[in-house]
Amino acid sequence: MIHWLDLLIEGDSHPRRFDGPASLRPYLLRVERLSEEAADELMESGHVAPPLARREYSLRPLAMAALE
């Protein structure tokens, strides 16, 4: 079973959806250019904001009911 994650980014009303931490982490490092520390904080706590990151980021698991 895939545990989908939605990445919410400050200033963007459209979440980005990932099929798990393995696909999310490279995106955070390469595309969003987060530091390793900021990416770790986001993945562990579900939230990171300045001064650790340039913008505010939040993660939320996608409820399976939303896919049905």
C-alpha positions as CSV (number, residue, x, y, z in Angstrom):
1,M,0.0,0.0,0.0
2,I,1.3,3.5,-0.9
3,H,1.2,6.1,1.9
4,W,0.8,9.3,-0.1
5,L,2.1,12.5,1.3
6,D,1.0,16.0,0.3
7,L,3.7,18.7,0.4
8,L,2.2,22.2,1.2
9,I,4.4,25.2,0.3
10,E,3.9,28.7,1.6
11,G,2.4,30.8,-1.2
12,D,1.3,27.9,-3.4
13,S,-2.3,26.7,-3.2
14,H,-1.6,23.4,-5.0
15,P,0.0,20.6,-2.9
16,R,2.6,18.4,-4.5
17,R,1.9,14.7,-4.0
18,F,4.5,12.0,-3.3
19,D,4.3,8.3,-2.9
20,G,6.4,8.3,0.2
21,P,9.6,9.6,1.8
22,A,11.9,8.0,-0.8
23,S,10.5,10.2,-3.6
24,L,9.9,13.3,-1.4
25,R,13.5,13.7,-0.1
26,P,15.3,14.0,-3.4
27,Y,12.6,16.6,-4.5
28,L,13.2,18.6,-1.3
29,L,16.9,18.6,-1.8
30,R,17.1,19.2,-5.6
31,V,14.0,21.2,-6.6
32,E,13.2,23.1,-3.4
33,R,16.9,23.3,-2.5
34,L,16.4,22.7,1.2
35,S,19.4,21.9,3.3
36,E,19.7,18.3,4.7
37,E,18.8,19.7,8.1
38,A,15.6,21.4,6.8
39,A,14.6,18.3,4.8
40,D,15.2,16.1,7.9
41,E,13.1,18.4,10.1
42,L,10.2,18.5,7.6
43,M,10.2,14.7,7.3
44,E,10.4,14.1,11.0
45,S,8.0,16.8,12.4
46,G,5.9,17.5,9.3
47,H,6.8,21.2,9.3
48,V,9.7,23.5,8.7
49,A,9.9,27.3,8.4
50,P,12.4,30.1,8.4
51,P,15.1,30.5,9.5
52,L,15.8,26.8,8.7
53,A,14.1,27.1,5.3
54,R,13.4,30.0,2.9
55,R,9.6,29.4,3.1
56,E,7.2,27.5,5.2
57,Y,6.7,23.8,4.3
58,S,4.2,21.3,5.7
59,L,3.6,17.6,5.1
60,R,0.3,15.9,5.5
61,P,-0.6,12.3,4.9
62,L,-3.3,11.8,2.3
63,A,-6.4,10.2,3.8
64,M,-7.4,7.1,1.9
65,A,-11.0,8.3,1.8
66,A,-9.9,11.2,-0.4
67,L,-8.8,8.7,-3.1
68,E,-12.1,6.7,-3.1
